[in-house]
Amino acid sequence: MKKHVIALFTLVAATSAFAQTTQTCASADEKQIAGLFDRWNASLKTLDANRVVANYATDAVLLATVQNQPRLTQEDRLNYFTKFLKSAPEGTINSRTIKVGCNTASDVGTYTFKMKDGSEVAARFSYIYSYQNGGWLISHHHSSAMPEKV
């Protein structure tokens, strides 16, 4: 009897561990992930910082292009984009590599921001997206000006 109880306990524990490690993966391809940048860029064009910040997960990390301070909360990101949007930036992708996994994706490359005053900022970027609550959100965004003159 004791062996049966131990065997049953082992089976339950193994089944529980298996259930905890399996997950349903959101369907996505490179084109859909590329569209997430387009969504973000379109939100910049509204000049509404709240619409830009809505693209980010609440626990996202933003390492912004033109400020040194990491932005770790929605309030931090709102503060950053309120200032950044005064330049009416519009991004254009120059090069990118997209990788898609289970409920996560990355879009890494280079882009150029054109500002309303005609100036441009060439930068490199990485977006890490996670599938949360039925949609893709930015969980990590790093953007930094190119270290060498373009």
C-alpha positions as CSV (number, residue, x, y, z in Angstrom):
1,M,0.0,0.0,0.0
2,K,2.8,2.4,0.9
3,K,4.4,1.9,-2.5
4,H,1.1,2.7,-4.2
5,V,0.8,6.0,-2.2
6,I,4.4,7.0,-3.1
7,A,3.8,6.1,-6.8
8,L,0.6,8.1,-6.8
9,F,2.3,11.1,-5.1
10,T,5.1,10.9,-7.7
11,L,2.7,10.8,-10.6
12,V,0.7,13.8,-9.2
13,A,3.9,15.8,-8.6
14,A,5.2,15.0,-12.1
15,T,1.8,15.9,-13.7
16,S,1.8,19.2,-11.7
17,A,5.3,20.0,-12.8
18,F,4.5,19.3,-16.4
19,A,1.4,21.5,-16.2
20,Q,3.4,24.3,-14.8
21,T,6.0,24.2,-17.6
22,T,3.5,24.0,-20.5
23,Q,2.0,27.1,-21.9
24,T,0.0,28.2,-24.9
25,C,2.1,30.3,-27.3
26,A,0.6,33.2,-29.1
27,S,0.8,32.9,-32.9
28,A,3.0,35.5,-34.5
29,D,5.3,35.9,-37.5
30,E,8.0,38.4,-38.4
31,K,5.5,40.6,-40.3
32,Q,3.2,40.9,-37.3
33,I,6.2,41.8,-35.0
34,A,7.4,44.4,-37.5
35,G,3.9,45.9,-37.3
36,L,4.4,46.5,-33.6
37,F,7.1,49.1,-34.4
38,D,4.6,50.7,-36.9
39,R,2.0,50.8,-34.1
40,W,4.5,52.5,-31.8
41,N,5.6,54.9,-34.5
42,A,2.0,55.8,-35.3
43,S,1.4,56.5,-31.6
44,L,4.3,59.0,-31.7
45,K,2.6,60.8,-34.6
46,T,-0.4,61.5,-32.3
47,L,1.9,63.6,-30.1
48,D,0.0,62.1,-27.1
49,A,2.4,60.6,-24.6
50,N,-0.4,58.5,-23.1
51,R,-0.9,56.7,-26.4
52,V,2.8,56.0,-26.7
53,V,3.0,54.6,-23.2
54,A,0.0,52.3,-23.8
55,N,2.4,50.2,-26.0
56,Y,4.5,49.3,-22.9
57,A,3.9,46.7,-20.3
58,T,3.5,48.2,-16.8
59,D,6.9,46.6,-15.7
60,A,8.7,47.5,-18.9
61,V,12.2,48.9,-19.0
62,L,12.8,51.9,-21.3
63,L,16.4,53.0,-22.0
64,A,15.6,56.1,-24.0
65,T,17.4,57.6,-27.0
66,V,18.0,61.1,-25.6
67,Q,18.1,60.8,-21.8
68,N,20.3,58.8,-19.5
69,Q,17.8,57.8,-16.8
70,P,16.2,54.4,-17.2
71,R,12.4,54.6,-17.3
72,L,11.0,51.8,-15.2
73,T,7.4,52.9,-14.5
74,Q,4.5,54.1,-16.7
75,E,4.9,57.5,-15.0
76,D,8.6,57.6,-15.9
77,R,7.8,56.7,-19.5
78,L,5.0,59.3,-19.6
79,N,7.4,62.0,-18.4
80,Y,10.0,61.0,-21.0
81,F,7.6,60.9,-24.0
82,T,5.9,64.2,-23.0
83,K,9.3,65.8,-23.5
84,F,10.4,63.7,-26.5
85,L,7.1,64.3,-28.4
86,K,7.7,68.1,-28.4
87,S,10.2,67.4,-31.3
88,A,7.5,65.6,-33.3
89,P,9.8,62.6,-34.0
90,E,9.1,60.1,-36.7
91,G,11.1,56.9,-36.9
92,T,12.2,55.1,-40.0
93,I,13.7,51.6,-39.8
94,N,17.1,51.3,-41.6
95,S,17.9,47.7,-40.7
96,R,16.4,45.0,-38.4
97,T,16.5,41.4,-37.3
98,I,13.3,39.9,-35.9
99,K,13.1,36.7,-33.8
100,V,9.9,35.2,-32.6
101,G,9.6,32.8,-29.7
102,C,6.8,31.6,-27.4
103,N,5.0,34.7,-26.2
104,T,8.1,36.8,-26.7
105,A,9.7,38.4,-29.7
106,S,12.6,40.8,-30.4
107,D,13.1,43.4,-33.1
108,V,16.7,44.7,-33.1
109,G,18.4,47.1,-35.5
110,T,18.9,50.7,-36.5
111,Y,16.5,53.5,-37.2
112,T,16.6,57.2,-37.8
113,F,14.3,59.8,-36.2
114,K,13.4,62.9,-38.2
115,M,12.4,65.8,-36.0
116,K,10.0,68.7,-36.9
117,D,13.0,71.1,-37.1
118,G,14.5,68.9,-39.8
119,S,17.2,67.4,-37.6
120,E,17.8,63.7,-37.6
121,V,19.0,61.3,-34.9
122,A,20.5,58.0,-36.1
123,A,20.1,55.3,-33.4
124,R,20.3,51.6,-32.8
125,F,17.4,49.9,-31.0
126,S,16.1,46.8,-29.4
127,Y,12.5,46.0,-28.7
128,I,11.6,43.0,-26.7
129,Y,7.9,42.2,-26.8
130,S,5.9,39.9,-24.6
131,Y,2.4,38.6,-25.2
132,Q,0.3,39.7,-22.2
133,N,-3.5,39.9,-21.6
134,G,-4.3,39.1,-25.2
135,G,-1.9,41.5,-26.9
136,W,1.8,42.3,-27.6
137,L,3.4,44.9,-25.4
138,I,6.9,46.3,-25.2
139,S,8.7,44.8,-22.2
140,H,12.1,46.2,-22.9
141,H,13.1,49.1,-25.3
142,H,16.7,50.3,-25.6
143,S,17.5,53.1,-28.0
144,S,20.8,54.9,-28.2
145,A,22.3,57.3,-30.6
146,M,25.0,55.9,-32.9
147,P,28.4,56.2,-31.4
148,E,30.0,57.0,-34.7
149,K,29.0,59.7,-37.2
150,V,26.7,58.2,-39.8
